[in-house]
Amino acid sequence: MANSKDVKKPNIFVRMGRKIKEVFSELKRVTWPTFPKVVKATCVVLVVVLIFTLIVTGINQGLQALLGLITNIGV
């Protein structure tokens, strides 16, 4: 009569090998984007980053000018 405590798990290398196999089988099912879609998405990201950079820079400059006026250190 075998107890559940008598059943051993496979060693770490066997378990890792199974997990790696699962990962590769999942990667085969992934639908990868085409190159034009990747380029388009990259351009959208770069434009959004540029816009937010300009907004944050404008706010920073405005607050810096306001601080200069308040403290009479401004130009």
ChimeraX attribute file (.defattr): number of C-alpha atoms within 10 A of each C-alpha:
attribute: neighborCount
match mode: 1-to-1
recipient: residues
	/A:1	4
	/A:2	6
	/A:3	6
	/A:4	7
	/A:5	6
	/A:6	8
	/A:7	8
	/A:8	7
	/A:9	8
	/A:10	9
	/A:11	8
	/A:12	9
	/A:13	9
	/A:14	11
	/A:15	12
	/A:16	12
	/A:17	11
	/A:18	11
	/A:19	12
	/A:20	12
	/A:21	12
	/A:22	11
	/A:23	11
	/A:24	10
	/A:25	11
	/A:26	10
	/A:27	11
	/A:28	9
	/A:29	8
	/A:30	8
	/A:31	7
	/A:32	10
	/A:33	8
	/A:34	8
	/A:35	9
	/A:36	9
	/A:37	11
	/A:38	12
	/A:39	11
	/A:40	11
	/A:41	12
	/A:42	12
	/A:43	12
	/A:44	12
	/A:45	12
	/A:46	11
	/A:47	12
	/A:48	12
	/A:49	12
	/A:50	12
	/A:51	12
	/A:52	11
	/A:53	12
	/A:54	12
	/A:55	12
	/A:56	12
	/A:57	12
	/A:58	12
	/A:59	12
	/A:60	12
	/A:61	12
	/A:62	12
	/A:63	12
	/A:64	13
	/A:65	14
	/A:66	13
	/A:67	13
	/A:68	13
	/A:69	12
	/A:70	10
	/A:71	8
	/A:72	9
	/A:73	9
	/A:74	11
	/A:75	6
